[in-house]
Amino acid sequence: PLVTPSDERRLVLYTSLLLPWANGQATLLGKKKPTSLVRYAVSESLKQRVKDAENVMLLHEAADRFAKLLNNRQRDSLPASSSSSPDAGSTMGVGSASGSPTSSSAPSSPLAEAAASLSAASTMSRRAEAGLALR
C-alpha cells in the first residue's frame, strides 16, 4: 500500500498539531514569495517529505470543507422561528478571554459534535493567524 496505517496516524497528528496555522503564510529571509507555515513546519522544521506537507494541507482543506458542510446542514435543519437571530445555526460561542470555545447548546449527534469541534478549531486558527499578522 502507498499509505500505511502508521503514515496515516502521523499525518493526522501533524494535521491536528498544525491546524492553528493552516492558513498562515510567511516570507522567508532571502525569498520574495510567501510560503505556507504548514509546509515550512513539516518539510523544514520536522524534516519530513514535501509530500507529507502537501497531504497535511489537503487534510486541513478537507476539514474546513467538512465543517462548512456540517454547519450548512445544521442551519438548514433548524426551525424557521429560530433562524431570525444573527447567530442561528451556530452551536459554538466564544468562551473566556483565553479563547476556549464553549458550547451554547448541547450537540445532538456525533456529526454535530464534529462540526462544533471543527468550527472551534477554525476559529482558533483565524485568531492565531490574526495574532501572527500583528507581530
N, C-alpha and C positions, 0 to 999 in steps of 0.2 A: 504494500500500500504506500501511496505517496505521503500520507499524513498518518502517523501513528497516534494512539491514544495519549502517549506522553507528550508528543508535539502539540496536540490539541489542548491538553491541560496547560502547557507552558504558554501557548498563545492566549488562552482565556485569562490566565493570571496576568500576563502583560497588558492585555486589554483592560482589565479592571483596574490595574495599578495606574495606567496612563490615561484613563478616561477624563480626568480633570483638564488635561492638556490636549484633548482630541482636536480642537480647532485652533490651537496655538501655532503661531508662526514666528520665526526669529531669523534675523540676518546675521550670519556668522562673520567673524572678522575676516577681512580679505575677500569676501564674497559680495556679489551685488544682488543676487536673487535670494529671497527668503526661503527657508526650508521649514518643513513641519517639525514641531518639537518632538512628536512621537517618533518620526523617522530618525531624528538625531539621537534620541534617547536609546532606541533599540539597536540601531546599527553602530553608532559611535561609542556610546557610554557602556552599553551592555555587551558590545562586541558580538552581536548576533547577525544573521544574514539579512540583507536588504529585503529579501522576500518575506521574512518574518515581520519586518516593519510594515510592509505593504499589507500583509494579512491582518495585522493589528488595526491598521487604519480602515480596512474594509469591514472589520468587525465593529468598529466604532460607528461607521456609517450605517451598518445594518441595525445596530442597537437604536440609533437615532430614528431611523425609519420605522422600526417596530414600535417605539414609544409613541410616535405620531399616529400610527395606525390604531393603536390601542386607545389613545386619547380621543381620536375621532369616533371610534366605535362606542366608547363610553359616553361621549357627548350626544351621539345620535340616539342612545338608548334611554336618556333622561326624559322624564315627563316634561311637557311643554311649559307648565307653570313654573318650573324651577330654572328654565333657561333664560329668564329675564334678568337675572343678576349677572354682573360682569364676570364673575368667577365660576359661573355654572360649568359643570363638567370637570372642574379641577378637584382632584382629591388631595392635592398637596398644598400645604401652606408653608410660609416661611416660619421657621422656628425661632429660636433665641438669636441673640446677636452673633453667636458663633456660627450661624448659618445652617444649623442642623435642621433637616426637614421634619415637620410634624404632620401627622395625618389629621385632617379636619373631619373626616368620616371614615369609618372602617371599610376597607376594601371588601367587596362581596365575593371575589373569586381569586384564584391564583393569577389569572390574567390581569385583573385589576391591581393586584399586588405588584406584579412585574411592571406594569405601566407606571405605578406610583414610584417604584424604585428607579426606573429609568428616567422618569421625569425629574426626580430629585437629583440624580447624577448629572443630568443635562444642565440643571440649574447651577449646581456646584461647578461644573465645567465652565459655564459662562462667567460665573463670578471669579473663578481662578484666572480666566483669560483676561477679564477686565482688570484684575489686580496686576497681572504681568504687563498690560499695556500702560499702566500708570507709572511703572517703575522706570 
